Amino acid sequence: MNSEIISKQGEIPSFDQNAVVVKHIEYYPYGGTYNESEITPELIAGILKEISKGINIYLLLDPDAECDFMEVLSDGEWLSLGCSFDRDGEFHNYYTYNSAYADTADQVGKWNYSDKSVWTELQSGGQSPIPKIHAITDMDAGVKAVEYFIRTGKLYPGIDWLHES
């Protein structure tokens, strides 16, 4: 597996503040599922507001909920964004990158989930622990990243990302 850090950019490209490219939304483990016709400005505003309080949600660009998505995990302290894109049959995964925990990358591979210096309390899909290297604490930047994805379907260039392919 190849890894690459994508550093944040100084300039954020403009985007349509009213556009919505997300076609399917799923809260988990309990909560609503919304198709394209049910994704309203009010729903989006509610999602963005929930991030700083805690949320577990998938935002999908594919209306059939098969591929091209962002998983948003927050407990109010930590926020992890994980994106997966299918490009010509090859999956590319991106995660929020927290450089303050870069020195824990080797420890992540040891899967010692009890080591609280390495792992957050967040769980992807309700079961896979999220390492701190893949989570940020800047909720404002995280909210911007989620809104950018909802509006453009792209990674927000105002934060660091870790690309794995």
C-alpha positions in Angstrom: 0.0 0.0 0.0 1.3 3.4 -0.9 0.7 6.4 1.3 1.1 10.1 0.5 0.4 13.2 2.6 -1.5 15.9 0.8 -0.7 19.2 2.5 -3.4 21.8 2.9 -3.4 24.6 0.4 -3.4 28.3 1.3 -6.1 29.2 -1.2 -9.5 27.5 -1.2 -11.2 27.5 -4.7 -14.5 29.1 -4.8 -17.6 26.9 -5.1 -21.4 27.3 -5.3 -22.6 27.6 -1.8 -26.0 26.2 -2.8 -24.8 23.2 -4.9 -25.4 19.7 -3.6 -23.6 16.9 -5.3 -24.2 14.3 -2.5 -26.8 11.9 -3.7 -27.4 9.7 -0.7 -26.9 10.2 3.1 -26.9 7.5 5.8 -26.8 8.1 9.5 -25.6 5.1 11.6 -26.0 3.0 13.5 -29.5 4.4 13.9 -31.0 7.3 12.1 -32.2 8.4 8.8 -31.4 7.5 5.2 -32.0 10.2 2.6 -32.0 9.9 -1.1 -31.3 12.8 -3.5 -34.8 14.2 -3.5 -34.8 14.3 0.3 -31.5 16.2 0.8 -32.6 19.7 1.6 -30.8 22.8 2.7 -32.3 22.3 6.2 -30.9 18.7 6.3 -27.5 19.9 5.3 -27.5 22.7 7.9 -28.5 20.2 10.5 -25.7 17.8 9.6 -23.1 20.6 9.7 -24.4 21.7 13.1 -24.2 18.2 14.5 -20.5 17.7 13.6 -19.2 19.6 16.7 -21.6 17.7 19.0 -21.0 14.2 17.6 -22.2 12.5 14.4 -21.7 9.2 12.5 -22.8 9.6 8.9 -22.0 8.6 5.3 -22.2 11.1 2.5 -22.3 9.4 -0.8 -21.9 10.7 -4.3 -23.4 7.5 -5.8 -27.2 7.4 -5.5 -27.1 3.6 -5.1 -24.8 4.0 -2.1 -22.1 1.7 -3.6 -19.0 3.9 -3.9 -17.5 7.4 -3.7 -18.3 8.5 -0.2 -17.1 10.4 2.9 -17.6 8.9 6.3 -17.9 11.6 9.0 -17.2 10.5 12.6 -17.2 12.9 15.5 -17.6 12.6 19.2 -17.4 16.4 19.8 -13.6 16.2 20.6 -12.2 14.2 17.7 -13.3 14.3 14.0 -12.3 11.8 11.4 -13.2 12.1 7.7 -12.6 9.1 5.5 -13.2 9.3 1.8 -13.1 6.4 -0.7 -13.2 7.0 -4.5 -13.4 4.3 -7.2 -11.2 5.4 -10.1 -11.3 2.9 -13.0 -11.8 0.0 -10.6 -9.1 1.0 -8.2 -10.0 2.4 -4.8 -8.3 5.5 -3.4 -8.8 6.2 0.3 -8.2 9.5 2.0 -8.2 10.3 5.7 -7.9 13.5 7.6 -4.2 13.7 8.6 -3.1 14.9 12.0 0.6 15.6 11.8 0.9 15.9 15.6 0.5 12.1 15.7 2.7 11.3 12.7 5.1 9.5 15.0 2.4 7.0 15.9 2.1 5.6 12.4 4.2 2.5 13.2 2.2 1.9 16.4 -1.1 1.9 14.4 0.0 -1.2 12.6 0.4 -3.1 15.9 -3.4 -2.8 16.5 -3.0 -2.2 20.3 -6.4 -0.5 20.7 -5.9 0.0 24.4 -3.1 2.5 23.7 -5.0 5.8 24.2 -1.9 7.7 23.0 -2.6 6.2 19.5 -6.3 5.6 19.3 -9.4 7.8 19.6 -12.8 6.6 20.8 -14.2 6.9 17.3 -15.1 3.8 15.4 -15.5 3.5 11.6 -18.7 1.6 10.8 -19.3 1.2 14.5 -16.5 -1.3 14.9 -13.0 -0.2 13.6 -11.2 2.1 15.9 -9.8 5.3 14.4 -6.2 6.3 15.1 -5.4 9.9 16.2 -3.2 10.3 13.1 -6.5 10.1 11.1 -8.5 12.5 13.3 -8.4 16.2 13.9 -9.7 18.4 16.7 -10.3 21.6 14.7 -14.1 21.2 14.3 -14.4 24.5 12.4 -12.0 23.2 9.7 -13.8 19.8 9.7 -17.2 21.4 9.2 -15.8 23.4 6.2 -14.3 20.1 4.8 -17.7 18.3 5.1 -19.6 21.2 3.5 -17.0 21.4 0.7 -17.5 17.7 0.0 -21.3 18.1 0.0 -21.1 21.0 -2.4 -18.3 19.8 -4.7 -17.7 16.1 -4.2 -14.0 16.8 -3.6 -11.6 16.9 -0.8 -11.3 20.2 1.1 -7.9 21.7 0.4 -7.9 23.6 3.7 -6.8 20.6 5.7 -4.1 17.9 5.4 -5.1 14.5 4.0 -3.4 11.1 4.0 -3.9 9.3 0.6 -3.7 5.5 0.6 -3.9 3.5 -2.6 
